[in-house]
Amino acid sequence: MLRHSPHRAETLYFWDRNMRKHLLGLTLIAGLAGCTSEFDSDRTEASSPVAKAEASAAADLTPESLATLRGSSTSFASLPDRGELLSYGGGRKARQSGAYSYHPVAISEAHALNAIGKGEMVVTMPDGKPLRLAYQRHEEQPDGNWTWIGGDADGSNNAVLTFGDKAVFGMISVGDDYYRVRTDATGAWVVATDRSRVASGGGQRASGPDFLAPPEGGGVLAASATSRLAKSGAAAAAVNEKATAVVDVVIGYSSSIATRQGSQAAAVTLVANLVALSNAAYASSGVNMRLRLVHAMSVTYADTSDNQDALQKLTGYDATTQQPITVDSAFTALRSARNEYGADVVAFVRGYREPEQDGCGIAWLLGMNQSGITVAGDAEFAYAVVSDGEDRDEGDGNTYFCSDYSLAHELGHVMGQAHNTQDAQGRAGAHTYSYGYRESSATGFFTIMAYPSGDNQIEAPYFANPAVNYLNRPTGTATADNVRSMNQTMPIIAQFRATVVPLGNVRSDFDGDGKSDVIFRNSSTGQNAIWKSVNIATQQQMATVASQAWIIAGTGDFNGDGKVDVLWRNTSTGNNVIWRSGLHSQQQTVATVANQNWKVAGVGDFNGDGVADILWRRADTGQNVIWLSGHHATQLTVATVVGGGWTVAGVGDFNGDGRSDILWRSTTTGNNTIWRSASSASQQAVTSVPSQAWRVAGVADFNGDGLDDVLWSNASTGANSIWRGGSSGSQQAVVSTGTAWAVAAVGDYDGDGRADILWRNSANGNNVYWKSGNHATQQPVAAVPNQAWKVFY
């Protein structure tokens, strides 16, 4: 249904919502080589760990190298990196669609990739002026699509650009102006809006709201919902098995989308960009959780029906009669994919048609009028229909264009969010403050969940939050605070299905199969090998790093592709490098930290974005800092800890909020404490252990409850104990061992969702792992008698 007042001109922008795998690993070698962190003014040229008789090629990416990596002859965004992202003109001509100018462009994906390492992207706008955007982060999809995200510190200029094999989509904002990057069967375009040609629309169209009210308590669908919540068939299991910071989504797209964009691959890139834009808005607004696209698929369903009708047929429920109806057979596969991939929510995106669809999207407003959201009552209504693109309305002769934030808006309804108070029509959301926000000025802005008051208002890529500013003005009020509400409802939505697609946060899972692996490194020869699932029969050779100055400083998924990477640090030069998925051929150089007083104290996801961060500590001064996503340009300061013998004993998520915490231990007093999300202002007291014979041997979730536990081991007696959630009040007994046995690593080696303990014998080289920390369920591991071989992670 229609949400906003349309802009009326020849064409109107309708304000209703109504890397390839391993590609990025090669991009940063040249860009960051020799880059020195802000820690230290001493500059040392970086050099990566190099395999025997092998040197890395430190050069910017070219279109040819990108095509080779993809296994294709050409790249869609194949423009060479000439220092900017776009080139205008070529064989195609610009076209005008009312107030909207389509500028044909060639795009340099190589520039975007190289801009990660160099820290800056240059985008020449249609007016010829260059826009310089600082790199902030990038996100990778397992299907090969990836997104570059960057902007200014104050958020006035920013870009979210998604690159695929056959297309590029995105949004570039310059102050209060916005430019869309779109791809169709003819190529790529930058779409600019000429506000002088956008006439006043004269108010809202005569249409209903873009949401439907689910029956109270879930109605007749609730009775059967529990049996469909997860493959385990239990609602409780869904809740317990998914203590994560993501809402998994499956998106179906109509066959017309693929035709319009030129290919199925381009359609998937479009879908990935809609998700990326939503996540960027979450991050900017202060929403803690993220969407995760676990599957996209084509759906053969006509674009010519009303969106409300499509939503009801997708859901299997008629909002007017309040009775179940037969699900349209066109949606059978999409609904089956929801269970197959464990999607909490489902969206169907189709090509926009007006007036047939009567708007740019529609969804069920869960928790409407503070009725509450529950897994059993609402999971079966977590569906949305979204329109994308532009179309001419034969009824009034105008052309309408749906906002690229339509998906974010409609899923906002699923998450319990209402429109702004002026346009909510008496329908509130999950909380009294679950409203969008718009400014009173006719030339002000409106947030993603709000309607504009008229055609001269601009859309802010934010959800309402009074604590966050856009253009130096607050984006919400105490009574219009979507973010506060979503941070409460999204964790419930995330329980609608148990996780099926591995989250990529399995410790030391280098191949993304949901099972932990271990690295053996030879301290004499520099040889390295990965034993997949700690099995010698499935080992993967790693490049040799002969110099023992190079150490494995940590492991983590630094690019969010679901595979763990290896962080190396040179204890002589201070150079640092990441090997994607443990592969030397997929390197990312990290800024040099020449001062060896700085040590990598731990790796974890401290901001809950699904990407690993690096925790640095300088013991002599007590300084601490986090590099978000392993990038020194996006640092998070941590409170200084001086004296007292305090050391970082471990990193883990002890409260299950999706953010890593720091476990501190004093080597002087034996005191211990946990800093939630690395914040000294949010501490959790931990029982003191004065005897220094006790050490933290590992941090992992040994019972699968979604909370990390602490494994203690006594080096003098061989005694062991697990503290669940870091609490001494909830201990798990662990059998004592001889002192020749030591904990070599912890990880989920059998993929059952519970961490295991890998033991190594320092006398004879025998190895064994205890499933879930239980001696009675131990599994043999091949012996490695040569003690020069050490286990890492």
C-alpha positions in Angstrom: 0.0 0.0 0.0 1.1 3.6 -0.5 2.9 5.2 2.3 4.1 8.6 1.1 3.0 11.6 -0.8 4.4 11.1 -4.3 6.5 13.8 -6.0 4.6 14.9 -9.1 6.3 15.8 -12.3 6.8 14.0 -15.5 8.3 11.4 -13.3 7.9 11.0 -9.5 10.1 9.4 -6.9 7.6 7.4 -4.9 8.6 7.6 -1.3 6.9 4.4 -0.2 9.0 1.5 0.9 5.6 0.4 0.1 33.8 -11.2 -3.9 33.6 -13.2 -5.2 34.9 -15.9 -2.8 38.4 -15.1 -1.7 38.4 -12.0 -4.0 39.2 -9.4 -1.3 42.1 -11.4 0.1 44.3 -10.2 -2.7 43.3 -6.5 -2.7 45.3 -5.0 0.1 48.8 -6.2 -0.3 50.0 -3.0 -2.0 47.5 -0.6 -0.5 48.5 -1.1 3.1 52.1 -2.2 2.7 54.2 0.0 4.9 51.1 1.7 6.4 51.9 2.5 10.0 49.2 2.6 12.6 48.3 5.5 14.8 50.0 3.8 17.7 53.5 4.7 16.7 55.2 7.3 14.6 58.0 4.9 13.6 57.5 3.6 10.1 58.7 0.2 9.0 58.0 -1.1 5.5 55.6 -4.1 5.7 56.5 -7.5 4.4 54.2 -10.5 4.5 55.1 -14.0 5.6 56.4 -15.5 2.4 56.4 -19.1 1.5 59.7 -20.8 0.7 61.1 -19.6 -2.5 58.0 -17.5 -3.1 57.5 -13.8 -3.1 54.1 -12.0 -3.0 53.2 -9.7 -5.9 52.4 -6.3 -4.4 50.4 -4.7 -7.1 47.0 -3.1 -7.5 44.2 -5.2 -8.9 43.5 -5.0 -12.6 40.4 -6.0 -14.6 42.2 -9.0 -15.9 43.2 -10.2 -12.4 39.6 -9.7 -11.2 38.3 -11.7 -14.1 40.8 -14.5 -13.5 39.8 -14.7 -9.9 36.1 -15.1 -10.9 36.9 -17.7 -13.4 35.3 -15.6 -16.2 36.7 -13.9 -19.2 35.5 -10.4 -18.3 34.3 -8.5 -15.3 31.1 -6.4 -15.3 32.7 -3.5 -13.5 35.8 -3.9 -15.6 37.1 -0.3 -15.8 40.8 -0.2 -14.9 41.6 1.7 -11.7 42.5 5.1 -12.9 42.1 6.7 -9.5 38.3 7.0 -9.5 35.3 4.7 -9.5 33.3 5.9 -12.4 33.7 6.9 -16.0 30.8 8.7 -17.8 29.7 8.4 -21.4 30.8 5.5 -23.6 28.5 4.2 -26.4 25.3 4.7 -24.4 23.4 7.9 -24.2 22.0 9.6 -21.1 18.2 9.5 -20.7 15.7 11.6 -18.8 12.8 10.2 -16.9 11.0 13.3 -15.6 12.9 14.6 -12.6 15.4 11.7 -12.9 18.5 11.8 -15.1 20.1 8.4 -15.9 23.8 8.8 -16.6 25.5 5.8 -18.3 28.7 4.8 -16.5 31.5 2.3 -16.6 32.6 1.2 -13.1 36.0 0.2 -11.7 35.6 -2.6 -9.2 39.4 -2.6 -9.1 39.3 0.9 -7.7 36.7 -0.1 -5.0 38.9 -3.0 -4.0 42.1 -1.1 -4.0 40.3 1.7 -2.0 40.0 -0.7 0.9 43.8 -0.8 1.3 44.4 2.8 0.4 41.6 4.0 2.6 39.8 6.3 0.2 37.4 6.0 -2.8 37.1 8.8 -5.3 33.7 9.1 -7.0 33.2 11.8 -9.8 29.6 12.9 -9.5 27.5 13.8 -12.6 28.3 17.5 -12.1 32.0 16.7 -12.6 33.0 17.3 -8.9 35.0 14.5 -7.2 33.7 13.1 -4.0 36.2 11.5 -1.6 34.9 8.9 0.7 36.9 7.3 3.5 36.8 3.5 3.7 34.8 2.2 6.7 34.2 -1.5 6.2 33.3 -4.1 3.6 31.0 -7.1 3.8 31.2 -10.3 1.8 28.4 -12.7 0.8 29.2 -16.4 0.4 27.7 -16.2 -3.1 30.4 -13.8 -4.2 28.6 -10.5 -3.9 30.4 -7.9 -1.7 29.6 -4.4 -0.4 31.9 -1.4 0.0 30.8 1.0 2.7 32.4 4.4 3.4 31.8 8.0 4.1 32.6 11.1 6.1 33.0 11.1 9.9 29.9 13.2 10.3 27.8 11.0 8.0 27.0 13.8 5.5 28.5 12.0 2.6 28.5 8.2 2.3 28.2 5.3 -0.1 26.9 1.7 0.1 27.9 -0.1 -3.1 27.4 -3.8 -3.8 29.4 -5.5 -6.5 28.5 -8.7 -8.3 29.6 -10.7 -11.3 27.0 -9.1 -13.5 25.9 -5.9 -11.8 26.6 -3.1 -9.4 23.9 -1.5 -7.2 24.1 1.1 -4.5 23.4 4.5 -3.1 25.7 7.5 -2.9 24.6 10.4 -0.6 26.1 13.9 -0.9 24.7 16.0 1.9 20.9 15.9 1.4 21.2 14.8 -2.2 21.3 11.1 -3.2 22.4 9.3 -6.3 21.4 5.7 -7.1 23.7 3.3 -8.8 21.6 0.9 -10.8 22.2 -1.9 -13.4 19.8 -3.1 -16.1 20.2 -5.2 -19.2 22.0 -2.4 -21.0 24.6 -1.6 -18.4 25.2 0.6 -15.3 23.7 4.0 -14.5 24.0 6.7 -12.0 20.6 8.2 -11.3 20.4 11.8 -10.2 17.3 13.8 -9.0 16.6 17.3 -10.3 14.6 18.8 -7.4 13.6 21.8 -9.5 11.6 19.5 -11.7 9.8 17.8 -8.7 6.5 19.6 -8.2 4.5 19.5 -5.1 2.3 16.4 -4.9 -0.4 18.0 -2.8 -0.7 15.5 -0.1 -1.0 11.8 0.4 -2.8 9.5 -2.1 -6.0 7.8 -1.1 -4.5 4.5 -0.1 -4.5 2.4 3.1 -1.4 1.7 5.2 1.4 -0.4 4.0 0.9 -3.1 6.6 -1.6 -5.7 7.7 -2.6 -6.5 11.3 -2.0 -10.2 12.2 -4.6 -11.8 14.4 -4.2 -11.3 18.1 -2.0 -14.1 19.5 -1.3 -15.4 16.0 -4.8 -16.7 15.5 -5.4 -20.1 13.9 -1.9 -20.1 12.3 -0.4 -20.1 15.8 -1.5 -23.6 16.6 0.6 -25.1 13.8 3.4 -22.6 14.0 5.4 -24.4 16.6 5.8 -27.5 14.6 7.3 -25.4 11.7 9.6 -23.2 13.7 12.7 -25.4 13.1 13.8 -28.7 11.8 14.0 -29.8 15.4 10.3 -29.1 15.6 10.4 -27.3 18.9 10.0 -23.6 19.6 12.1 -23.8 22.7 14.9 -25.3 20.7 14.7 -22.4 18.3 15.2 -20.0 21.2 18.0 -21.9 22.8 19.9 -22.7 19.6 20.2 -19.1 18.2 21.8 -16.7 20.6 23.1 -14.5 17.8 23.2 -10.9 16.6 21.6 -11.6 13.2 18.1 -12.0 11.7 18.3 -14.5 8.9 16.3 -13.7 5.8 15.4 -15.5 2.6 14.4 -13.3 -0.3 12.6 -14.4 -3.4 12.6 -12.2 -6.4 10.2 -12.3 -9.3 11.3 -13.5 -12.7 10.7 -10.0 -14.1 13.5 -8.7 -11.9 16.1 -11.0 -13.5 14.8 -10.0 -17.0 15.0 -6.3 -16.2 18.4 -6.5 -14.6 19.8 -8.7 -17.3 20.5 -12.0 -15.5 19.7 -14.1 -12.4 23.2 -13.1 -11.0 22.3 -9.4 -11.4 19.0 -9.9 -9.6 20.8 -11.6 -6.6 23.2 -8.6 -6.5 20.2 -6.3 -6.3 18.8 -8.2 -3.4 22.2 -8.3 -1.7 22.3 -4.5 -2.0 18.9 -4.0 -0.5 20.0 -6.0 2.5 23.3 -4.1 2.7 21.5 -0.7 2.6 19.3 -2.0 5.5 22.3 -3.0 7.5 24.1 0.3 6.8 21.0 2.1 8.1 21.0 -0.1 11.2 24.7 0.6 11.9 24.3 4.4 11.4 21.2 4.5 13.6 22.5 2.4 16.5 20.5 -0.8 15.9 22.5 -3.6 17.4 21.5 -6.4 15.1 21.9 -7.1 11.4 20.1 -8.9 8.6 21.9 -11.9 7.1 20.9 -13.0 3.6 21.0 -16.8 3.8 19.4 -17.5 0.4 18.0 -15.7 -2.6 15.8 -17.4 -5.3 13.7 -16.7 -8.3 9.9 -16.9 -7.9 7.5 -17.1 -10.9 4.7 -14.8 -9.8 3.1 -12.0 -11.8 3.8 -8.4 -11.0 0.3 -7.3 -11.9 -1.5 -8.1 -8.7 -2.1 -6.0 -5.6 0.7 -6.2 -3.0 -1.8 -7.0 -0.2 -3.2 -9.9 -2.2 0.4 -11.2 -2.8 1.3 -11.0 0.9 -1.8 -12.9 2.0 -1.2 -15.6 -0.6 2.4 -15.8 0.6 1.4 -16.0 4.2 -1.6 -18.3 3.8 -3.9 -15.9 5.7 -6.6 -13.5 4.8 -6.5 -10.3 7.0 -10.1 -9.4 6.1 -11.8 -12.7 6.9 -9.2 -13.5 9.6 -9.0 -17.1 8.3 -6.3 -19.3 6.8 -6.2 -19.5 3.0 -4.4 -21.8 0.7 -0.8 -20.6 0.0 -0.3 -19.8 -3.7 1.7 -22.6 -5.3 4.1 -20.1 -6.7 5.3 -19.5 -3.2 5.7 -23.1 -2.1 9.4 -23.3 -2.9 10.0 -20.0 -1.2 8.3 -21.1 2.0 10.2 -24.4 1.9 13.4 -22.5 1.5 12.6 -20.6 4.7 12.8 -23.9 6.7 15.7 -25.3 4.7 17.9 -22.2 5.3 16.5 -21.3 8.8 15.2 -17.9 7.8 13.6 -15.8 10.5 11.8 -13.6 8.0 10.9 -13.9 4.3 10.6 -11.1 1.7 9.3 -11.3 -1.9 10.7 -8.6 -4.1 9.1 -7.9 -7.5 9.2 -5.4 -10.3 7.2 -2.3 -9.5 3.9 -1.9 -11.3 1.5 1.0 -10.6 -1.5 1.2 -10.1 -1.7 -2.6 -10.1 0.4 -3.2 -7.0 -1.1 -0.1 -5.2 2.2 0.8 -3.5 5.8 -0.1 -3.0 5.4 -2.8 -0.3 3.4 -4.3 2.5 4.1 -6.4 5.6 2.5 -7.7 8.8 2.9 -5.3 11.7 3.9 -7.6 14.5 3.2 -6.5 18.1 0.8 -3.9 16.9 -0.6 -1.6 19.6 1.8 -3.1 22.2 0.3 -6.5 21.9 3.7 -8.2 22.2 5.8 -10.3 19.9 6.2 -14.0 20.6 7.9 -16.9 18.7 4.8 -19.1 18.8 2.3 -16.4 17.9 4.1 -14.3 15.3 6.7 -16.4 13.5 4.2 -17.5 10.8 3.5 -13.8 9.9 7.1 -12.8 9.4 6.5 -12.1 5.7 6.8 -9.0 3.5 6.3 -8.0 -0.1 8.5 -5.3 -1.6 8.3 -3.5 -5.0 11.5 -2.3 -6.7 12.1 0.0 -9.6 10.0 2.5 -11.5 6.7 2.4 -13.5 4.3 4.7 -15.1 0.8 4.9 -13.6 -1.6 4.7 -16.4 -4.3 6.2 -14.1 -2.6 9.6 -13.7 0.1 9.5 -16.3 2.9 9.9 -13.8 5.9 7.7 -13.2 6.8 6.5 -9.8 10.0 5.1 -8.3 10.2 3.0 -5.1 12.7 3.9 -2.5 15.8 1.7 -2.1 14.9 1.5 1.6 11.6 -0.2 0.9 12.9 -3.5 2.2 14.2 -1.9 5.3 10.9 -0.2 5.9 8.7 -3.3 5.4 10.9 -5.4 7.5 10.7 -2.7 10.1 7.0 -3.5 10.3 7.8 -7.1 10.9 10.0 -6.0 13.7 7.2 -4.1 15.4 7.7 -0.6 14.0 5.0 1.9 13.1 5.0 5.0 10.9 5.5 8.5 12.3 2.8 9.5 14.8 1.1 11.9 12.4 0.5 9.1 9.9 0.2 6.1 12.1 -3.6 6.3 11.8 -4.0 5.1 15.4 -1.9 2.0 14.8 1.0 1.9 17.2 3.9 -0.6 17.1 5.4 -3.0 19.7 6.1 -0.2 22.2 4.7 3.2 22.9 7.8 4.8 21.2 7.9 2.5 18.2 7.4 5.3 15.7 9.3 6.8 12.8 10.2 10.5 12.9 9.8 13.4 10.5 10.7 17.0 11.0 8.0 19.7 11.1 9.7 21.8 8.4 8.4 21.4 4.9 12.0 21.1 3.7 13.2 18.9 6.6 13.8 15.1 6.5 11.9 12.0 7.4 13.3 8.7 8.7 12.9 5.2 7.1 9.7 4.3 9.0 8.1 7.7 8.4 6.0 9.4 5.7 7.1 12.8 4.4 4.8 15.7 5.0 5.3 16.7 1.3 7.5 16.4 -1.7 10.1 18.8 -0.5 11.1 16.6 2.4 14.1 14.3 2.0 14.6 10.8 3.2 17.2 10.3 5.9 18.8 6.8 5.8 18.2 6.3 9.5 15.7 4.7 11.8 14.4 7.2 14.4 16.8 7.6 17.4 16.9 10.9 19.4 20.6 10.1 20.3 21.7 10.1 16.6 22.0 13.1 14.3 21.5 13.5 10.6 22.7 16.8 9.1 23.5 17.9 12.7 19.8 17.4 13.8 18.3 14.6 15.9 16.6 11.8 14.0 14.0 11.1 16.7 12.4 12.0 20.0 11.6 10.2 23.2 8.3 9.2 21.7 9.7 8.4 18.3 12.5 6.0 18.9 12.5 3.0 16.5 16.0 2.0 17.5 15.2 1.6 21.1 12.3 -0.6 20.2 14.1 -2.6 17.5 16.9 -3.4 19.9 14.3 -5.2 22.0 12.2 -6.8 19.2 14.9 -8.0 16.9 16.3 -10.6 19.3 12.9 -12.1 19.5 12.6 -12.1 15.7 16.0 -13.8 15.5 14.4 -16.8 17.3 11.7 -17.4 14.7 13.9 -20.2 13.2 16.9 -22.1 14.5 20.1 -21.4 12.7 20.7 -23.7 9.7 23.4 -21.8 7.7 26.6 -21.7 9.8 27.2 -18.3 11.3 30.8 -18.2 10.5 31.7 -17.7 14.2 32.8 -21.3 14.8 36.2 -21.0 16.4 39.1 -21.6 13.9 36.8 -22.9 11.1 38.9 -22.1 8.1 36.8 -23.8 5.5 33.3 -22.7 6.7 31.9 -26.2 7.2 30.7 -25.5 10.8 33.6 -27.5 12.4 36.7 -26.2 14.1 40.1 -26.9 12.6 43.6 -26.6 14.1 46.9 -25.2 12.9 50.1 -27.1 13.5 53.3 -24.9 13.1 56.8 -26.2 13.3 59.0 -24.0 15.5 62.1 -25.3 13.8 61.3 -25.4 10.1 58.5 -22.9 9.8 56.2 -25.5 8.2 52.4 -25.1 8.8 49.4 -27.3 8.2 45.7 -27.1 9.0 44.0 -30.3 10.2 40.4 -29.9 9.3 38.2 -31.0 12.1 41.5 -32.0 13.9 41.8 -34.9 11.4 45.2 -35.7 9.9 43.5 -37.4 7.0 41.9 -34.1 5.9 44.8 -31.8 6.4 45.5 -28.8 4.3 49.0 -27.6 3.7 49.8 -24.0 4.5 52.7 -22.0 3.0 55.9 -22.3 5.0 57.0 -19.2 7.0 60.6 -20.0 7.8 61.3 -16.9 10.0 60.3 -17.6 13.5 59.9 -13.8 14.0 56.5 -14.4 12.4 53.9 -15.6 15.0 50.3 -16.5 14.7 48.8 -13.7 16.8 45.1 -14.8 16.4 42.4 -16.1 14.2 39.0 -14.7 13.3 36.6 -14.0 10.4 37.8 -10.5 9.5 35.7 -10.2 6.3 32.5 -11.9 7.3 32.6 -14.6 4.7 32.0 -17.4 7.2 35.5 -18.6 7.1 38.2 -17.9 9.7 41.3 -16.1 8.8 44.8 -16.2 10.3 46.5 -13.0 11.7 50.3 -13.0 11.6 52.5 -10.6 13.4 56.3 -10.1 13.0 57.9 -9.7 16.4 60.9 -8.0 14.8 59.6 -5.5 12.3 56.0 -5.1 13.7 54.5 -6.0 10.3 51.1 -7.6 10.3 49.2 -9.6 7.7 46.0 -11.6 7.4 45.7 -14.8 5.5 42.1 -15.3 4.3 40.9 -18.8 5.2 44.5 -19.6 6.2 45.7 -19.2 2.6 49.0 -17.4 1.9 47.6 -16.7 -1.6 44.8 -14.7 -0.2 46.6 -12.0 1.8 45.5 -8.8 3.4 48.3 -6.6 4.7 47.4 -4.9 8.0 48.9 -1.6 9.2 52.4 -2.0 10.8 52.7 -1.6 14.5 56.5 -1.2 15.0 56.5 -0.8 18.7 56.7 -4.3 20.1 55.2 -3.3 23.4 51.9 -3.5 21.6 50.7 -7.1 21.6 47.6 -8.7 20.1 45.7 -9.6 23.3 42.7 -11.2 21.6 40.4 -11.4 18.6 36.6 -11.2 18.9 33.5 -9.5 17.6 33.2 -6.6 20.0 30.5 -4.6 18.1 28.3 -7.5 17.0 28.6 -6.9 13.3 29.6 -10.5 12.5 33.2 -9.5 11.6 36.2 -10.2 13.9 38.0 -7.3 15.5 41.6 -7.1 16.9 42.2 -6.2 20.6 45.6 -4.6 21.1 47.2 -4.1 24.6 50.3 -2.2 25.6 51.3 -3.6 29.0 53.9 -1.0 29.9 51.4 1.9 29.6 48.2 -0.1 30.1 46.7 1.3 26.9 44.2 -0.8 25.0 42.5 -0.3 21.6 40.3 -2.3 19.3 40.7 -2.3 15.5 37.2 -3.0 14.2 37.3 -5.6 11.4 41.1 -5.6 11.8 41.4 -2.2 10.3 43.5 0.5 12.0 41.4 3.3 10.5 38.3 2.2 12.5 39.5 2.1 16.0 37.6 1.8 19.3 39.3 3.0 22.4 39.2 0.8 25.4 39.9 2.1 29.0 43.5 2.0 30.1 44.5 -0.6 32.7 47.7 0.1 34.5 49.5 -2.0 37.1 48.0 -4.7 39.3 49.3 -7.4 37.0 46.2 -7.3 34.9 46.3 -9.3 31.7 43.7 -10.3 29.1 43.1 -13.9 29.9 40.5 -14.6 27.3 37.8 -13.1 24.9 34.3 -14.5 24.6 30.6 -13.7 24.6 29.7 -14.5 28.2 26.2 -13.1 28.2 25.0 -14.2 24.7 24.4 -10.7 23.3 26.4 -11.3 20.2 29.3 -9.1 21.3 32.6 -10.3 22.6 33.6 -9.5 26.2 37.1 -9.3 27.8 38.1 -11.6 30.6 40.8 -9.9 32.8 43.0 -11.8 35.3 45.5 -10.3 37.7 48.7 -12.3 37.9 49.4 -10.5 41.2 46.2 -10.9 43.2 44.3 -13.6 41.3 41.3 -11.2 40.9 39.2 -11.6 37.7 36.6 -9.5 36.0 34.7 -9.4 32.7 34.2 -6.2 30.7 31.0 -6.5 28.6 31.6 -5.6 25.0 35.1 -4.4 26.1 33.5 -1.6 28.2 34.9 -0.9 31.6 31.6 0.8 32.4 29.8 -2.6 32.1 31.7 -5.0 34.3 30.8 -8.4 35.6 32.4 -9.6 38.8 34.2 -12.9 38.6 35.3 -15.0 41.6 38.9 -14.5 42.5 41.4 -17.4 42.0 44.5 -16.4 44.0 46.7 -19.4 43.1 48.6 -18.6 39.9 48.9 -22.3 39.2 45.4 -22.0 37.8 45.3 -20.5 34.4 42.6 -19.8 31.8 43.2 -22.5 29.3 40.4 -21.7 27.0 37.1 -19.8 26.4 34.3 -21.4 24.5 30.7 -22.6 24.7 31.0 -26.2 26.1 27.3 -26.8 26.7 25.8 -25.1 23.6 23.6 -22.6 25.5 24.9 -19.6 23.6 27.1 -18.4 26.4 30.9 -18.8 26.4 32.4 -20.7 29.4 35.9 -20.5 31.0 38.1 -23.5 31.1 40.5 -23.5 34.0 43.5 -25.8 34.2 46.0 -26.2 37.1 49.5 -26.6 35.8 50.8 -28.0 39.1 48.1 -30.6 39.9 46.5 -31.3 36.5 43.1 -30.3 37.9 40.5 -28.8 35.5 37.2 -27.0 35.8 34.7 -25.2 33.5 32.8 -22.2 34.7 29.6 -21.8 32.7 29.1 -18.3 31.5 32.3 -17.3 33.5 30.5 -18.0 36.8 32.0 -20.0 39.6 28.5 -20.6 40.8 27.8 -22.9 37.8 30.7 -25.2 37.4 31.2 -28.3 35.2 33.5 -30.9 36.6 36.4 -31.9 34.3 38.5 -35.0 34.9 42.1 -34.2 36.1 45.0 -35.1 33.9 48.7 -35.8 34.3 50.8 -32.7 34.1 52.3 -33.8 30.8 48.9 -33.2 29.3 48.1 -29.6 28.4 45.2 -28.0 26.7 46.3 -27.3 23.2 43.2 -25.7 21.8 39.4 -25.6 22.2 36.9 -25.7 19.4 33.8 -27.6 18.1 35.5 -30.3 16.2 32.4 -32.4 15.5 30.0 -29.6 14.7 27.5 -30.4 17.4 27.3 -26.8 18.6 29.4 -27.6 21.7 33.1 -26.8 22.2 35.5 -29.7 22.7 39.0 -29.7 24.4 42.0 -30.8 22.4 44.8 -32.2 24.7 48.4 -32.7 23.7 51.0 -34.7 25.6 54.4 -32.9 25.9 56.2 -36.2 26.5 55.1 -38.5 23.7 53.2 -36.2 21.3 49.9 -38.0 21.8 46.7 -36.0 21.1 43.1 -36.5 22.0 40.0 -34.4 22.2 37.2 -34.5 24.8 33.7 -33.9 23.3 32.0 -31.0 25.2 34.8 -31.2 27.8 33.8 -34.7 28.8 36.5 -37.3 29.4 34.0 -40.1 28.8 33.4 -39.1 25.2 37.0 -38.6 24.1 38.1 -39.1 20.5 41.6 -40.1 19.4 43.7 -37.8 17.3 46.8 -38.8 15.4 50.0 -38.5 17.4 52.7 -36.0 16.5 55.8 -37.1 18.4 58.0 -34.2 17.2 57.5 -31.5 19.8 58.7 -28.9 17.4 55.1 -29.0 16.1 53.0 -26.7 18.1 49.2 -26.4 18.0 47.7 -22.9 17.4 44.0 -22.4 18.0 
